[in-house]
């Protein structure tokens, strides 16, 4: 696996779009962007209406990053028109062996969850000085 790319296997990726229900709780798939730096992989996940306390994030023994969340919008009355998703969100990614499971951080701001997964030292690019 290259240190410059994260070969993700998003469970149910081929079968589902962000509008379809997936996962163990028949949950919606939140939209996300994934970036990488020489040090880590960065996941930015859109979770509108989700409070920090309603998000569960874990990495299991197979280095699968699992995100579960629950939308907490309170319905005031019968909607006339609705595009907002109410209910559960779920995503799972197999991250591979080039990540450091002990160096994962997450923060939530303005409905966006940012998860940083550090790369292992041997997975980071290294410059080699050429001797003359």
Backbone as a printed PyTorch tensor [residue, N CA C, xyz], in Angstrom:
tensor([[[  0.8400,  -1.1730,   0.0000],
         [  0.0000,   0.0000,   0.0000],
         [  0.8870,   1.2390,   0.0000]],

        [[  0.6080,   2.1710,  -0.8750],
         [  1.4020,   3.3810,  -0.9940],
         [  1.1320,   4.3180,   0.1710]],

        [[  2.1670,   5.0120,   0.6230],
         [  1.9780,   5.9550,   1.7100],
         [  1.2520,   7.2100,   1.2440]],

        [[  1.1660,   7.4340,  -0.0660],
         [  0.5060,   8.6270,  -0.5870],
         [ -0.9800,   8.4110,  -0.8540]],

        [[ -1.4390,   7.1800,  -0.8400],
         [ -2.8500,   6.9250,  -1.0890],
         [ -3.4140,   6.0400,  -0.0060]],

        [[ -4.6530,   6.2290,   0.2880],
         [ -5.3560,   5.4130,   1.2550],
         [ -6.3040,   4.5420,   0.4590]],

        [[ -6.0370,   3.2580,   0.4350],
         [ -6.8890,   2.3730,  -0.3410],
         [ -8.0420,   1.9390,   0.5420]],

        [[ -9.0810,   2.7280,   0.5080],
         [-10.2360,   2.5020,   1.3520],
         [-11.1510,   1.4730,   0.7370]],

        [[-11.7800,   0.7530,   1.5760],
         [-12.8770,  -0.0810,   1.1410],
         [-14.0670,   0.3550,   1.9630]],

        [[-14.8570,   1.2390,   1.3830],
         [-16.0520,   1.7430,   2.0460],
         [-17.0930,   0.6490,   1.9300]],

        [[-17.4720,   0.0790,   3.0570],
         [-18.4460,  -0.9980,   3.0250],
         [-19.7310,  -0.5000,   2.3810]],

        [[-20.2550,  -1.2860,   1.4660],
         [-21.4790,  -0.9830,   0.7210],
         [-21.3120,   0.1320,  -0.2970]],

        [[-20.0810,   0.5110,  -0.6420],
         [-19.8600,   1.6170,  -1.5640],
         [-20.4720,   1.3490,  -2.9290]],

        [[-20.3060,   0.1630,  -3.4500],
         [-20.8180,  -0.1460,  -4.7810],
         [-22.3390,  -0.2000,  -4.7990]],

        [[-22.9500,  -0.5670,  -3.7000],
         [-24.3900,  -0.7620,  -3.6910],
         [-25.1840,   0.4890,  -3.3200]],

        [[-24.5760,   1.4530,  -2.6400],
         [-25.3770,   2.5350,  -2.0690],
         [-24.8540,   3.9080,  -2.4540]],

        [[-25.7640,   4.8300,  -2.6260],
         [-25.4060,   6.2370,  -2.7620],
         [-25.6540,   6.8900,  -1.4160]],

        [[-25.3330,   8.1760,  -1.2850],
         [-25.5160,   8.8440,  -0.0010],
         [-26.9930,   8.9500,   0.3800]],

        [[-27.9000,   8.7340,  -0.5660],
         [-29.3230,   8.8250,  -0.2740],
         [-29.9060,   7.4950,   0.1920]],

        [[-29.1770,   6.4060,   0.0040],
         [-29.7260,   5.1000,   0.3300],
         [-29.3920,   4.7010,   1.7560]],

        [[-30.1490,   3.7520,   2.2610],
         [-29.9590,   3.2590,   3.6130],
         [-28.9970,   2.0790,   3.6030]],

        [[-28.0670,   2.0590,   4.5710],
         [-27.0580,   0.9990,   4.6610],
         [-26.7940,   0.6760,   6.1170]],

        [[-25.9720,  -0.3320,   6.3460],
         [-25.4600,  -0.6160,   7.6720],
         [-26.4030,  -1.4140,   8.5380]],

        [[-25.9490,  -1.6850,   9.7550],
         [-26.6960,  -2.5540,  10.6560],
         [-28.0130,  -1.9500,  11.1350]],

        [[-28.1410,  -0.6430,  11.1260],
         [-29.3600,   0.0040,  11.6220],
         [-30.1630,   0.6320,  10.5020]],

        [[-29.9240,   0.1950,   9.2450],
         [-30.6100,   0.7740,   8.0950],
         [-30.4370,   2.2930,   8.1060]],

        [[-29.1910,   2.7310,   8.1850],
         [-28.8440,   4.1320,   8.3880],
         [-28.4610,   4.8060,   7.0750]],

        [[-28.5250,   6.1340,   7.0780],
         [-28.0800,   6.9230,   5.9320],
         [-26.5600,   7.0200,   5.9410]],

        [[-25.9740,   7.1590,   4.7480],
         [-24.5320,   7.3540,   4.6090],
         [-24.2570,   8.8540,   4.5290]],

        [[-23.5680,   9.4300,   5.4990],
         [-23.2640,  10.8630,   5.4130],
         [-22.2440,  11.1340,   4.3110]],

        [[-22.3350,  12.3120,   3.7220],
         [-21.3630,  12.7240,   2.7030],
         [-20.0490,  13.0640,   3.3970]],

        [[-18.9290,  12.8060,   2.7030],
         [-17.6380,  13.0930,   3.3050],
         [-16.5840,  13.3610,   2.2410]],

        [[-15.5060,  13.9850,   2.6760],
         [-14.3070,  14.2030,   1.8680],
         [-13.1540,  13.5720,   2.6340]],

        [[-12.1860,  13.0170,   1.8830],
         [-11.0110,  12.4200,   2.4980],
         [ -9.7740,  13.0440,   1.8670]],

        [[ -8.8650,  13.5080,   2.7160],
         [ -7.6090,  14.1210,   2.2790],
         [ -6.4570,  13.3770,   2.9270]],

        [[ -5.2430,  13.6130,   2.4280],
         [ -4.0760,  13.0730,   3.1190],
         [ -2.9610,  14.0920,   3.1020]],

        [[ -2.1430,  14.0110,   4.1370],
         [ -0.9220,  14.7950,   4.2620],
         [  0.1950,  13.7730,   4.4490]],

        [[  1.4410,  14.1930,   4.4860],
         [  2.5060,  13.2150,   4.7660],
         [  2.3410,  12.5400,   6.1370]],

        [[  1.6520,  13.1850,   7.0770],
         [  1.5070,  12.6480,   8.4260],
         [  0.2380,  11.8500,   8.6590]],

        [[ -0.8740,  12.2360,   8.0050],
         [ -2.1350,  11.5890,   8.3450],
         [ -3.1590,  11.6350,   7.2170]],

        [[ -4.2580,  10.9120,   7.4490],
         [ -5.4320,  10.9530,   6.5860],
         [ -6.4920,  11.7560,   7.3170]],

        [[ -7.2230,  12.5750,   6.5790],
         [ -8.2050,  13.4640,   7.1860],
         [ -9.5630,  13.1670,   6.5750]],

        [[-10.5350,  12.8530,   7.4160],
         [-11.9100,  12.6160,   7.0000],
         [-12.7450,  13.8070,   7.4600]],

        [[-13.4630,  14.4410,   6.5530],
         [-14.3990,  15.5080,   6.8960],
         [-15.7940,  14.9970,   6.5630]],

        [[-16.6190,  14.8040,   7.5960],
         [-17.9170,  14.1570,   7.4470],
         [-19.0190,  15.1600,   7.7600]],

        [[-19.9540,  15.3360,   6.8250],
         [-21.1050,  16.2170,   7.0370],
         [-22.1350,  15.5090,   7.9050]],

        [[-22.3970,  16.0840,   9.0780],
         [-23.3950,  15.5330,   9.9950],
         [-24.3200,  16.6420,  10.4800]],

        [[-25.1530,  17.2140,   9.6040],
         [-26.0300,  18.3080,  10.0130],
         [-27.0490,  17.8500,  11.0530]],

        [[-27.2130,  18.6620,  12.0780],
         [-28.1860,  18.3640,  13.1150],
         [-27.7430,  17.3130,  14.1150]],

        [[-26.5040,  16.8620,  14.0170],
         [-25.9970,  15.8380,  14.9290],
         [-25.1630,  16.5090,  16.0120]],

        [[-25.4860,  16.2040,  17.2630],
         [-24.7000,  16.7340,  18.3790],
         [-23.4950,  15.8390,  18.6390]],

        [[-22.4550,  16.4100,  19.2000],
         [-21.2220,  15.6710,  19.4760],
         [-21.5060,  14.4030,  20.2920]],

        [[-22.4010,  14.4890,  21.2500],
         [-22.7370,  13.3390,  22.0850],
         [-23.4920,  12.2390,  21.3570]],

        [[-23.9700,  12.5210,  20.1530],
         [-24.7200,  11.5370,  19.3720],
         [-23.8620,  10.8740,  18.2970]],

        [[-22.5220,  11.0080,  18.4170],
         [-21.5950,  10.4130,  17.4530],
         [-20.7700,   9.3380,  18.1590]],

        [[-20.6640,   8.1660,  17.5340],
         [-19.7890,   7.1010,  18.0110],
         [-18.7520,   6.8330,  16.9270]],

        [[-17.4980,   6.7820,  17.3140],
         [-16.4070,   6.5640,  16.3770],
         [-15.4740,   5.5320,  16.9840]],

        [[-15.0970,   4.5180,  16.1890],
         [-14.1840,   3.5010,  16.6960],
         [-13.3500,   2.9240,  15.5630]],

        [[-12.2100,   2.3600,  15.9370],
         [-11.3920,   1.5690,  15.0090],
         [-11.3010,   0.1810,  15.6130]],

        [[-11.7540,  -0.8090,  14.8640],
         [-11.7510,  -2.1660,  15.4080],
         [-10.4030,  -2.8550,  15.1830]],

        [[-10.3320,  -4.1320,  15.5620],
         [ -9.0700,  -4.8800,  15.4760],
         [ -8.5900,  -5.0810,  14.0510]],

        [[ -9.4570,  -4.9300,  13.0540],
         [ -9.0640,  -5.0710,  11.6460],
         [ -8.7870,  -3.7100,  10.9940]],

        [[ -8.5930,  -2.6760,  11.8150],
         [ -8.3500,  -1.3050,  11.3400],
         [ -9.4940,  -0.7840,  10.4850]],

        [[-10.7140,  -1.1250,  10.8720],
         [-11.8930,  -0.5750,  10.2130],
         [-12.3850,   0.6050,  11.0320]],

        [[-12.4570,   1.7700,  10.4100],
         [-12.9790,   2.9710,  11.0450],
         [-14.4960,   2.9330,  10.9060]],

        [[-15.2010,   2.9480,  12.0280],
         [-16.6540,   2.8420,  12.0290],
         [-17.2430,   4.1050,  12.6400]],

        [[-18.1490,   4.7320,  11.8980],
         [-18.8300,   5.9390,  12.3420],
         [-20.3180,   5.6400,  12.4430]],

        [[-20.8840,   5.9350,  13.6070],
         [-22.3300,   5.8500,  13.8110],
         [-22.7590,   7.1700,  14.4190]],

        [[-23.8690,   7.6930,  13.9510],
         [-24.3680,   8.9670,  14.4850],
         [-25.8900,   8.9690,  14.4110]],

        [[-26.4780,   9.8590,  15.1970],
         [-27.9340,   9.9950,  15.1980],
         [-28.2850,  11.4620,  15.0860]],

        [[-29.1370,  11.7660,  14.1400],
         [-29.6220,  13.1170,  13.9370],
         [-30.6410,  13.4310,  15.0270]],

        [[-30.5560,  14.6070,  15.6040],
         [-31.4370,  14.9400,  16.7270],
         [-32.3570,  16.1240,  16.4460]],

        [[-32.7090,  16.3240,  15.1630],
         [-33.6850,  17.3640,  14.8600],
         [-34.9810,  17.0640,  15.5940]],

        [[-35.5980,  18.0960,  16.1270],
         [-36.9020,  17.9000,  16.7410],
         [-37.9550,  18.4000,  15.7730]],

        [[-38.9010,  17.5480,  15.4790],
         [-39.9460,  17.9020,  14.5260],
         [-40.9810,  18.7710,  15.2230]],

        [[-41.1740,  19.9790,  14.7310],
         [-42.1200,  20.9090,  15.3370],
         [-43.5650,  20.5930,  14.9490]],

        [[-43.7480,  20.2020,  13.7030],
         [-45.0800,  19.8710,  13.2000],
         [-44.9150,  19.0230,  11.9520]],

        [[-46.0140,  18.7270,  11.2880],
         [-45.9600,  17.9210,  10.0670],
         [-45.2850,  18.7470,   8.9610]],

        [[-44.1860,  18.2470,   8.3650],
         [-43.4960,  19.0240,   7.3330],
         [-44.3010,  19.1030,   6.0370]],

        [[-44.1600,  20.2530,   5.3450],
         [-44.7590,  20.4290,   4.0310],
         [-43.8020,  19.8980,   2.9750]],

        [[-42.4980,  20.0960,   3.2260],
         [-41.4480,  19.6510,   2.3110],
         [-40.2340,  19.2850,   3.1480]],

        [[-39.5910,  18.1600,   2.8610],
         [-38.4300,  17.7690,   3.6630],
         [-37.3480,  17.1760,   2.7680]],

        [[-36.1160,  17.7020,   2.9060],
         [-34.9440,  17.0930,   2.2980],
         [-33.9620,  16.6510,   3.3700]],

        [[-34.0790,  17.2030,   4.5540],
         [-33.1760,  16.8390,   5.6450],
         [-33.4260,  15.3890,   6.0430]],

        [[-32.3510,  14.6760,   6.3220],
         [-32.4340,  13.2790,   6.7220],
         [-32.5610,  13.1900,   8.2390]],

        [[-33.5590,  12.4750,   8.6920],
         [-33.7440,  12.2380,  10.1130],
         [-33.4270,  10.7830,  10.4090]],

        [[-32.7360,  10.5490,  11.4960],
         [-32.4470,   9.1750,  11.8710],
         [-30.9690,   8.9330,  12.0720]],

        [[-30.5230,   7.7410,  11.6940],
         [-29.1560,   7.2940,  11.9430],
         [-28.2750,   7.4450,  10.7140]],

        [[-26.9580,   7.6550,  10.9750],
         [-25.9340,   7.6730,   9.9380],
         [-24.9380,   6.5580,  10.2300]],

        [[-24.3510,   6.0140,   9.1730],
         [-23.3750,   4.9320,   9.3480],
         [-22.3980,   4.9460,   8.1810]],

        [[-21.1000,   4.8320,   8.4860],
         [-20.0540,   4.6170,   7.4690],
         [-18.9970,   3.7320,   8.0980]],

        [[-18.3600,   2.8910,   7.2800],
         [-17.2630,   2.0400,   7.7470],
         [-16.2170,   1.9530,   6.6480]],

        [[-14.9530,   2.1300,   7.0210],
         [-13.8410,   2.1000,   6.0780],
         [-12.7540,   1.1780,   6.5910]],

        [[-12.2790,   0.2760,   5.7480],
         [-11.1120,  -0.5310,   6.0730],
         [ -9.8790,   0.3040,   5.7140]],

        [[ -9.0700,   0.6330,   6.7170],
         [ -7.9690,   1.5780,   6.5300],
         [ -6.6490,   0.9360,   6.1480]],

        [[ -6.5010,  -0.3480,   6.3210],
         [ -5.2310,  -1.0010,   5.9790],
         [ -4.2650,  -0.9750,   7.1460]],

        [[ -3.0250,  -1.3820,   6.8660],
         [ -2.0290,  -1.5440,   7.9220],
         [ -1.0800,  -0.3720,   8.0990]],

        [[ -1.1910,   0.6690,   7.2650],
         [ -0.2210,   1.7620,   7.3650],
         [ -0.6990,   2.9090,   8.2550]],

        [[ -1.6520,   2.6440,   9.1490],
         [ -2.1260,   3.6840,  10.0620],
         [ -1.7280,   3.3440,  11.4940]],

        [[ -1.6520,   4.3720,  12.3240],
         [ -1.3380,   4.2000,  13.7410],
         [ -2.6460,   4.2970,  14.5260]],

        [[ -3.1540,   3.1710,  14.9560],
         [ -4.4550,   3.1060,  15.6500],
         [ -4.4900,   3.9510,  16.9210]],

        [[ -3.3380,   4.1620,  17.5290],
         [ -3.2720,   4.9040,  18.7910],
         [ -3.2560,   6.4170,  18.5770]],

        [[ -3.1210,   6.8550,  17.3450],
         [ -3.0430,   8.2880,  17.0600],
         [ -4.1870,   8.7050,  16.1420]],

        [[ -5.3840,   8.6270,  16.6750],
         [ -6.5890,   9.0450,  15.9590],
         [ -7.2390,  10.1370,  16.7930]],

        [[ -7.5650,  11.2630,  16.1500],
         [ -8.2420,  12.3540,  16.8480],
         [ -9.5040,  12.7190,  16.0880]],

        [[-10.4480,  13.2990,  16.8090],
         [-11.6990,  13.7230,  16.1840],
         [-12.1990,  14.9730,  16.8730]],

        [[-12.7740,  15.8650,  16.0780],
         [-13.4240,  17.0510,  16.6390],
         [-14.6270,  17.3800,  15.7700]],

        [[-15.5990,  18.0440,  16.3630],
         [-16.8330,  18.3670,  15.6610],
         [-17.0720,  19.8700,  15.7610]],

        [[-17.3480,  20.4850,  14.6170],
         [-17.5960,  21.9240,  14.5930],
         [-18.5500,  22.2510,  13.4520]],

        [[-19.6220,  22.9660,  13.7710],
         [-20.5910,  23.4300,  12.7720],
         [-21.1440,  22.2870,  11.9130]],

        [[-21.4290,  21.1450,  12.5270],
         [-22.0160,  20.0230,  11.8020],
         [-21.0560,  19.2360,  10.9480]],

        [[-19.7420,  19.4820,  11.1040],
         [-18.7370,  18.7360,  10.3530],
         [-17.8180,  18.0240,  11.3520]],

        [[-17.7260,  16.7020,  11.1950],
         [-16.8300,  15.9050,  12.0140],
         [-15.5000,  15.7680,  11.2790]],

        [[-14.4040,  16.1420,  11.9430],
         [-13.0650,  15.9830,  11.3780],
         [-12.3550,  14.8700,  12.1300]],

        [[-11.9740,  13.8340,  11.3950],
         [-11.2470,  12.7130,  11.9750],
         [ -9.8710,  12.6630,  11.3320]],

        [[ -8.8270,  12.6430,  12.1660],
         [ -7.4510,  12.5380,  11.6690],
         [ -6.8900,  11.1950,  12.1220]],

        [[ -6.4150,  10.4320,  11.1450],
         [ -5.8320,   9.1160,  11.4010],
         [ -4.3600,   9.1980,  10.9980]],

        [[ -3.4640,   9.0740,  11.9790],
         [ -2.0300,   9.2010,  11.7170],
         [ -1.5050,   7.9910,  10.9570]],

        [[ -0.5320,   8.2650,  10.0800],
         [  0.1540,   7.1900,   9.3680],
         [  1.2610,   6.6470,  10.2590]],

        [[  1.5850,   5.3720,  10.0980],
         [  2.7280,   4.7990,  10.7900],
         [  3.9940,   5.4380,  10.2530]],

        [[  5.0300,   5.4780,  11.0700],
         [  6.2950,   6.0990,  10.6760],
         [  6.8320,   5.5200,   9.3710]],

        [[  6.8020,   4.1940,   9.2070],
         [  7.3500,   3.6010,   7.9920],
         [  6.5030,   3.9210,   6.7640]],

        [[  5.2740,   4.3870,   6.9500],
         [  4.4150,   4.7170,   5.8170],
         [  4.6270,   6.1530,   5.3370]],

        [[  5.3040,   6.9670,   6.1480],
         [  5.5290,   8.3620,   5.7750],
         [  6.6790,   8.4620,   4.7780]],

        [[  6.5700,   9.3900,   3.8170],
         [  7.6670,   9.5470,   2.8670],
         [  8.9370,  10.0420,   3.5620]],

        [[ 10.0730,   9.6100,   3.0690],
         [ 11.3510,   9.9830,   3.6640],
         [ 12.3100,  10.3850,   2.5590]],

        [[ 12.9610,  11.5380,   2.7190],
         [ 13.9650,  11.9700,   1.7520],
         [ 15.2780,  11.2840,   2.0500]],

        [[ 15.9510,  10.8760,   1.0040],
         [ 17.2520,  10.2210,   1.1290],
         [ 18.2960,  11.1100,   0.5030]],

        [[ 19.2870,  11.4590,   1.3130],
         [ 20.3610,  12.3050,   0.8260],
         [ 21.3160,  11.4780,  -0.0370]],

        [[ 21.6920,  12.0010,  -1.1770],
         [ 22.6060,  11.3100,  -2.0740],
         [ 24.0210,  11.8150,  -1.7850]],

        [[ 24.9100,  10.9160,  -1.4550],
         [ 26.2850,  11.2370,  -1.1270],
         [ 27.1210,  11.3740,  -2.4060]],

        [[ 28.0830,  12.2610,  -2.3920],
         [ 28.9810,  12.4290,  -3.5360],
         [ 30.3130,  11.7790,  -3.2410]]])
